[in-house]
Amino acid sequence: MSNNEIIQVDLGARAYDIVIGQGLLANSVSYLETVISFPCFIIADSNIPENYIADLKKSIGNEEHTHVIKVPSGESSKSFSGLEKLLDDVFSYNPERKATLIALGGGVVGDLTGFAASVLLRGVNFIQVPTTLLSQVDSSVGGKTGVNNRFGKNLVGSFYQPRLVLIDIDVLNSLSHREFLAGYAEVVKYGLINDYEFFGWLEANIDRVVAKEPDALKYIIAKSCAAKADIVAKDEKEGGVRALLNLGHTFGHALEQQMGYDGSLVHGEAVAIGMIFAFCLAKELGYTSDDDIKRVKEHLAKSGLPISPNQIKENWDVDQLVAAMAKDKKVVDGKLVFILPKAIGDCFIEKGVDSKIIRATIQSFLSNSDT
């Protein structure tokens, strides 16, 4: 247990720990016992291996009052119908307000479970046990919860912080290579927004990361979580600096929406492409250099991530992409807000980018053969 790394999200009375280590699923009694109350509901992705559930139940240690509810894998579960089904399943056990919901899975299960916890009996305990790299370094930390609707991703939700985040790096060994890389895009994001040295470390150690060397994984997860915890502590509800965490997401979400969340483009891949777009847009606005764009492209490509929408499909509709971006949650007074780089490791919030420049950059981005 002493080898575990603990990072605190400092939110005063609602502060909580992020615990990072190996073998945590079956060996987290000392962390769980201080925050858990019963009845307890493990909300698990339907693809989660049964031994993960068994290990977590072992750590919880109260089998009689611990129930497992499985949620269908995939983005379609993050919907009003998925939320209603989950709440009905929990209510079938006649829960009390001291109930605890534990999300065991990736970002879909984490977002859905967190939102359910925020509205169940007007708010119950919530614990995150993320099992994908993407959810470990991003969605499990910070209290953003929600579901999608036909107008876009995460448009209905709440800020609702967990009591604890348990990150067992051993579970990453069961991830597909594609899922792992999708999470790596969010790791790169932290280097790009405000940590030039971390980006340099990633460039030098990408082979170790892709090989899932435990020390490398623990380092990148701890570094990412610490970066996000620091930003969330300063700006819990995204009134300012927290928006930096959305680098690449405005364009990325538009790509996801246009693909219909059908699995042909996963979130991390969309973010990778979106970050390249942000650098290209920044270049058009006179902020960043061709050299920085080249470095980011080369690193993401070397990791195995896509760097152009044309790697996903051809013949994108520029009008539809612009329309999707206009529905982004970060729109203020009808104007798009972008997270843009001045350089690698130095991003800022840009409000009110001229729509003509956005459209022209999209057209150039889609037609540029070297992306």
Secondary structure, DSSP 8 states (H G I E B T S, - for coil): -TT-EEEEE--GGG-EEEEEESSTTTS-HHHHTTT--SSEEEEEETTS-HHHHHHHHHHH--GGGEEEEEE-SSGGGSSHHHHHHHHHHHHTT---TT-EEEEEESHHHHHHHHHHHHHGGG--EEEEEE-SHHIIIIITSS-EEEEEETTEEEEEEEE---SEEEEEGGGGGGS-HHHHHHHHHHHHHHHHHH-HHHHHHHHHHHHHHHTT-HHHHHHHHHHHHHHHHHHHHH-TTSSSGGGGGGTTHHHHHHHHHHHTTSSSS-HHHHHHHHHHHHHHHHHHTT-S-HHHHHHHHHHHHHHT---SGGGT-S---HHHHHHHHHT-TT-BTTB-EEEEEEETTEEEEEE---HHHHHHHHHHHHH-TT-
